Amino acid sequence: MGRLKTISLCATLILPTLPQALAARGLPETRQDQLYFFATCSGRLSALMEHQWLLDGPASEDTARTRAEMLSLLQAVTPPDQAATVMQWRISAKVAQASLLSQASFDLDPARAAWAKRRAEGLTAACIAALLAPLKEQCSCIR
């Protein structure tokens, strides 16, 4: 079975238990808040991947895989009537994350660069830890 089909199958099996998994980690419990969380994480991972294309090519491949998994989950939970709103959330999060990554890499003030780096890493780490780690615990098909 192809990787995308496998991820989609896992998402189908896991999504009914996702609210409990997210709530156990102190994350949004409402469907709308979860949708926002998935969307912003997708945007952040997109920005990270593009930043890595410029500065760390091999790392971008891992991020691209994580981003694809996140997008698959986002697509599975996005109601058709909210697609435009979800896209807006993704773009806003991507722009904000790209700004942090640029500041972290290129700001001449070391304190601002360090703050931006910590903030950018924290935001993406929260996405990965909150979503992919619990899913991996429940479904061995996501690597």
C-alpha positions as CSV (number, residue, x, y, z in Angstrom):
1,M,0.0,0.0,0.0
2,G,1.3,3.5,-0.8
3,R,2.5,5.8,1.9
4,L,-0.4,8.3,1.4
5,K,-3.0,5.5,1.4
6,T,-1.5,4.1,4.6
7,I,-1.5,7.5,6.3
8,S,-5.1,8.0,5.2
9,L,-6.1,4.6,6.5
10,C,-4.4,5.4,9.8
11,A,-6.1,8.8,9.9
12,T,-9.5,7.2,9.4
13,L,-8.8,4.8,12.2
14,I,-7.4,7.4,14.6
15,L,-9.5,10.5,14.0
16,P,-12.4,9.3,16.1
17,T,-10.0,9.0,19.1
18,L,-8.1,12.2,18.3
19,P,-10.3,14.5,20.6
20,Q,-9.4,12.4,23.6
21,A,-5.7,12.2,22.7
22,L,-5.5,16.0,22.2
23,A,-7.5,16.8,25.4
24,A,-5.2,14.5,27.4
25,R,-2.3,16.7,26.3
26,G,-4.1,19.9,27.1
27,L,-4.8,20.8,23.5
28,P,-8.0,22.1,21.9
29,E,-11.0,20.0,22.5
30,T,-13.6,21.6,20.2
31,R,-13.7,20.6,16.5
32,Q,-13.1,24.2,15.4
33,D,-10.1,24.6,17.6
34,Q,-8.6,21.3,16.5
35,L,-9.1,22.3,12.9
36,Y,-7.3,25.6,13.6
37,F,-4.5,23.7,15.3
38,F,-4.0,21.3,12.3
39,A,-4.2,24.3,9.9
40,T,-1.6,26.4,11.7
41,C,0.7,23.4,12.1
42,S,0.5,22.7,8.4
43,G,1.4,26.3,7.7
44,R,4.3,26.3,10.1
45,L,5.7,23.1,8.7
46,S,5.4,24.5,5.2
47,A,7.5,27.6,6.2
48,L,10.1,25.4,7.9
49,M,10.4,23.2,4.9
50,E,10.9,26.1,2.6
51,H,13.4,27.7,5.0
52,Q,15.3,24.4,5.1
53,W,15.4,24.3,1.3
54,L,17.7,27.3,1.5
55,L,19.8,26.4,4.5
56,D,19.6,22.7,5.2
57,G,18.5,20.6,2.2
58,P,18.5,17.2,3.8
59,A,16.4,18.3,6.8
60,S,13.8,19.6,4.3
61,E,13.1,16.0,3.2
62,D,12.1,14.9,6.7
63,T,10.0,18.1,7.2
64,A,8.3,17.5,3.8
65,R,7.2,14.0,5.0
66,T,5.9,15.4,8.3
67,R,4.1,18.2,6.5
68,A,2.5,15.7,4.1
69,E,1.2,13.7,7.0
70,M,-0.1,16.8,8.7
71,L,-1.8,17.9,5.5
72,S,-3.4,14.5,5.1
73,L,-4.8,14.8,8.6
74,L,-6.0,18.3,8.0
75,Q,-7.7,17.3,4.7
76,A,-9.5,14.5,6.5
77,V,-11.0,16.8,9.1
78,T,-11.7,19.9,7.0
79,P,-15.4,20.4,6.2
80,P,-15.9,21.6,2.6
81,D,-17.6,24.8,3.7
82,Q,-14.5,25.8,5.7
83,A,-11.8,25.2,3.1
84,A,-11.2,28.9,2.5
85,T,-10.9,29.7,6.2
86,V,-8.5,26.8,6.7
87,M,-6.4,28.0,3.8
88,Q,-6.3,31.5,5.4
89,W,-5.2,30.1,8.7
90,R,-2.4,28.0,7.0
91,I,-1.1,31.0,5.0
92,S,-1.1,33.3,8.1
93,A,0.8,30.7,10.2
94,K,3.2,30.1,7.3
95,V,4.0,33.8,6.9
96,A,4.4,34.2,10.7
97,Q,6.7,31.2,10.9
98,A,8.7,32.3,7.9
99,S,9.3,35.7,9.6
100,L,10.5,34.0,12.8
101,L,12.8,31.7,10.8
102,S,14.2,34.6,8.8
103,Q,14.8,36.6,12.0
104,A,16.4,33.6,13.7
105,S,18.8,33.1,10.8
106,F,19.6,36.7,9.6
107,D,18.9,39.2,12.4
108,L,22.0,41.1,13.4
109,D,21.0,41.3,17.0
110,P,22.0,38.0,18.7
111,A,19.3,38.3,21.4
112,R,16.5,38.8,18.9
113,A,17.8,36.0,16.7
114,A,18.0,33.6,19.7
115,W,14.5,34.5,20.8
116,A,13.1,34.0,17.2
117,K,14.9,30.7,17.0
118,R,13.5,29.4,20.3
119,R,10.0,30.6,19.3
120,A,10.1,29.0,15.9
121,E,11.4,25.8,17.2
122,G,8.9,25.7,20.0
123,L,5.9,26.3,17.7
124,T,6.9,23.5,15.3
125,A,7.9,21.1,18.1
126,A,4.5,21.6,19.7
127,C,2.9,20.6,16.4
128,I,5.0,17.5,16.0
129,A,4.9,16.4,19.6
130,A,1.2,17.1,20.0
131,L,0.0,15.4,16.9
132,L,2.5,13.0,15.4
133,A,3.8,11.4,18.6
134,P,0.3,10.4,19.9
135,L,-0.6,9.1,16.4
136,K,2.5,7.0,16.3
137,E,1.7,5.5,19.6
138,Q,-1.7,4.5,18.3
139,C,-0.8,3.5,14.8
140,S,2.5,2.0,13.8
141,C,2.0,2.8,10.2
142,I,3.1,6.4,10.5
143,R,6.9,6.6,10.6
